[in-house]
Amino acid sequence: MTNHNTIPTSDEARFRNRIVQGDSTQQLRKMPDGSVDLIVTDVPYLIGYRDRSGRSVANDENPDGVLPSIPEMYRVLKDKRYALIFCGYSAIDRFSAAWASAGFNAVGQIFWRKSYAPSKWFTECRHESAWLLAKGRPAKPDNPVSDVMEWTYSGNRFHPTEKSVEVIKPLIEAYSTAGDLVLDPFAGSGSTCVAAALTGRDYTGIELENDYCRNAIRRLDGVARFRCCKSNEREFNTSSV
């Protein structure tokens, strides 16, 4: 089982394969420059969201709790690498200004088509979207994802805006390689970190709320047990030949 409580001595290593509780901007400032290979994150959309049970998202009405993290994301990301940021259209002017000011270039937008409409305003809301951002001029991926895909509903069991691992995994596989460090500075219940671990990447998750940190650690412990069982199964099959 992975030990999430052991803190290595070096600045970079102590964030690797860790769920860190705290404010995203403050925790990012502790990370070294150019230490991350890929960022995948679902930021608070700045819309004051509440789900049907009344659950909300921390800092979802507080731009000062979200936008200052973007230049820090740029700083910790290696040159010629990618960041994927889920965000809605309501505050896209704020987000796009923040990432452009930080130095990111928008190089794509990805849409996920939903079979249902979770809300209705001037239109039925039947999609989710994320922006693909680049630091510098990264190489084009060998197998880029489609910019329109089908949505997989997570059930939102652990978090009111939880993204499913099935949605996140193809992004990590397309824009990073095995052994890379994947960062999610708004980790929620840890879907990005779980997807990273399942695809052979290392992860760093930063999350403000303690309950979600505990959920993320439980899920990652489950991944560690699963991988251990698969490893033991392969060793058994090999020795039985």
C-alpha positions in Angstrom: 0.0 0.0 0.0 1.2 3.5 -0.8 2.3 5.5 2.2 0.8 8.9 1.7 2.2 10.3 4.9 5.9 9.9 4.3 7.5 13.2 3.2 10.8 12.7 1.3 13.6 15.3 2.0 13.9 17.0 -1.4 11.4 19.7 -2.4 10.3 17.9 -5.5 10.1 14.4 -4.1 8.0 15.4 -1.1 5.1 16.3 -3.4 5.3 13.2 -5.5 2.4 10.6 -5.0 0.9 12.8 -2.3 -2.4 14.3 -1.5 -1.7 17.7 0.1 -4.3 19.5 2.0 -4.3 23.3 1.7 -4.9 26.3 -0.5 -3.8 25.6 -4.1 -1.9 28.8 -4.6 -0.1 28.6 -1.3 0.9 24.9 -1.8 1.9 25.5 -5.4 4.3 28.2 -4.3 6.2 25.5 -2.3 6.8 23.4 -5.4 9.9 23.8 -7.5 9.9 25.5 -10.9 9.4 23.1 -13.9 8.8 20.1 -11.7 5.5 18.9 -13.3 4.9 17.1 -16.6 1.2 17.6 -17.0 -1.6 19.5 -15.3 -5.2 18.2 -15.3 -7.6 20.1 -13.1 -11.3 20.9 -12.6 -11.2 24.4 -11.1 -14.2 25.9 -9.3 -16.2 27.6 -12.1 -16.9 30.8 -10.1 -20.7 30.3 -10.4 -21.8 29.5 -6.8 -22.8 25.9 -7.8 -24.9 23.7 -5.5 -26.0 20.2 -6.3 -29.5 18.8 -5.5 -28.4 17.8 -2.0 -27.0 21.3 -1.3 -23.3 20.5 -1.6 -21.2 23.3 -2.8 -17.6 23.8 -4.0 -15.1 25.8 -1.9 -14.1 29.2 -3.4 -16.7 28.8 -6.2 -17.7 32.4 -5.6 -14.2 33.7 -4.7 -12.0 34.5 -7.7 -9.1 35.4 -5.4 -9.2 31.8 -4.2 -8.8 30.4 -7.7 -7.3 32.7 -10.3 -3.9 33.4 -8.5 -3.2 29.6 -8.8 -2.9 29.9 -12.6 0.5 31.7 -12.8 1.8 29.2 -10.2 0.6 26.3 -12.4 2.5 27.9 -15.3 5.7 28.2 -13.1 5.7 24.6 -11.9 4.9 23.1 -15.3 7.9 22.1 -17.4 8.5 23.9 -20.6 6.9 22.4 -23.8 4.2 20.7 -21.7 0.4 20.8 -21.5 -2.3 21.8 -19.0 -5.9 20.8 -19.3 -8.4 23.0 -17.3 -12.1 22.2 -17.0 -14.1 25.4 -16.8 -17.5 26.7 -17.8 -18.4 29.6 -20.0 -19.8 31.8 -17.3 -16.4 33.1 -16.2 -14.4 32.2 -19.3 -13.3 35.8 -19.6 -11.6 35.7 -16.2 -10.0 32.4 -16.8 -8.8 33.1 -20.3 -7.3 36.4 -19.2 -5.5 34.7 -16.2 -4.0 31.9 -18.3 -3.0 34.3 -21.1 -1.4 36.7 -18.6 0.5 33.7 -17.1 2.0 32.8 -20.5 -0.2 29.8 -21.5 -1.4 29.5 -25.1 -4.8 27.9 -25.7 -4.3 25.2 -28.4 -7.5 23.3 -28.2 -10.9 22.8 -26.6 -12.5 19.5 -25.7 -16.2 18.8 -25.4 -17.9 15.8 -23.7 -21.5 15.2 -24.9 -24.0 14.2 -22.2 -27.0 12.1 -22.8 -28.9 14.1 -20.2 -29.4 17.7 -19.2 -28.4 18.3 -15.5 -29.7 21.9 -15.7 -31.6 24.2 -18.0 -31.1 27.9 -18.5 -31.3 29.6 -21.8 -30.4 26.2 -23.3 -30.3 22.7 -22.0 -26.8 22.1 -20.5 -25.7 18.9 -22.3 -21.9 19.1 -22.3 -18.8 19.6 -20.3 -15.6 21.2 -21.7 -12.0 21.7 -21.0 -9.3 23.9 -22.5 -6.0 22.4 -23.7 -3.2 24.9 -22.8 0.4 24.8 -23.8 3.6 26.2 -22.2 5.9 27.0 -25.0 5.7 24.9 -28.1 5.2 21.2 -27.0 5.4 18.4 -29.6 2.1 17.3 -30.9 0.9 14.1 -29.2 1.2 10.9 -31.1 -2.4 10.0 -30.4 -4.4 13.1 -29.6 -7.9 12.8 -28.2 -10.9 13.8 -30.1 -12.3 17.2 -29.4 -15.8 15.7 -29.0 -16.2 12.7 -26.8 -19.0 10.9 -24.9 -19.4 11.8 -21.2 -19.2 9.1 -18.5 -21.1 10.1 -15.4 -19.3 9.6 -12.1 -22.4 9.5 -9.9 -20.8 12.4 -7.8 -20.5 10.1 -4.9 -17.4 11.7 -3.4 -17.7 15.3 -4.6 -20.5 17.4 -6.1 -18.7 18.0 -9.4 -16.7 14.8 -9.5 -15.2 13.8 -12.9 -15.1 10.1 -13.7 -11.7 8.4 -14.0 -12.9 7.2 -17.4 -13.1 10.8 -18.6 -9.6 11.7 -17.2 -7.6 8.7 -18.2 -7.5 9.4 -22.0 -6.3 12.9 -21.3 -3.4 11.7 -19.2 -2.5 8.9 -21.7 -2.5 11.4 -24.7 -0.5 14.2 -23.1 2.0 12.5 -20.8 4.1 9.3 -20.7 4.6 6.6 -18.1 6.5 7.9 -15.1 5.6 11.5 -15.6 4.3 13.6 -12.8 0.6 14.7 -13.1 -0.6 17.6 -11.0 -4.2 18.5 -10.0 -4.2 21.6 -7.8 -8.0 21.4 -7.3 -8.0 17.7 -6.7 -11.5 17.2 -5.1 -11.9 13.5 -4.3 -8.9 12.6 -6.4 -10.1 11.4 -9.8 -7.1 12.8 -11.6 -4.7 11.2 -9.2 -6.5 7.9 -9.5 -6.3 8.0 -13.3 -2.6 8.9 -13.1 -1.8 6.0 -10.8 -3.8 3.6 -13.0 -1.9 4.7 -16.1 1.6 4.4 -14.5 2.1 8.1 -13.8 3.0 9.7 -10.5 0.6 12.3 -9.1 0.3 15.4 -6.9 -3.1 16.4 -5.7 -3.8 19.6 -3.8 -7.2 20.0 -2.1 -8.5 22.5 0.4 -11.1 20.5 2.2 -10.0 17.7 4.5 -13.0 15.4 3.9 -12.2 15.3 0.2 -8.5 14.7 0.9 -9.5 11.6 3.0 -11.7 10.3 0.2 -8.9 10.8 -2.3 -6.4 8.9 -0.1 -8.9 6.0 0.4 -9.4 5.8 -3.4 -5.7 5.8 -4.0 -5.1 3.1 -1.4 -7.6 1.1 -3.3 -5.6 1.6 -6.5 -2.4 0.5 -4.7 -4.2 -2.7 -3.5 -5.5 -3.4 -7.0 -2.1 -3.0 -8.6 -0.5 -5.2 -5.9 -3.0 -7.9 -6.6 -2.5 -7.7 -10.4 1.3 -7.9 -9.9 1.0 -10.9 -7.6 -1.4 -12.5 -10.2 1.2 -12.0 -13.0 3.9 -13.5 -10.8 1.8 -16.5 -10.1 0.9 -17.0 -13.7 4.6 -16.7 -14.7 5.7 -19.2 -12.1 3.0 -21.7 -13.1 4.1 -21.9 -16.7 
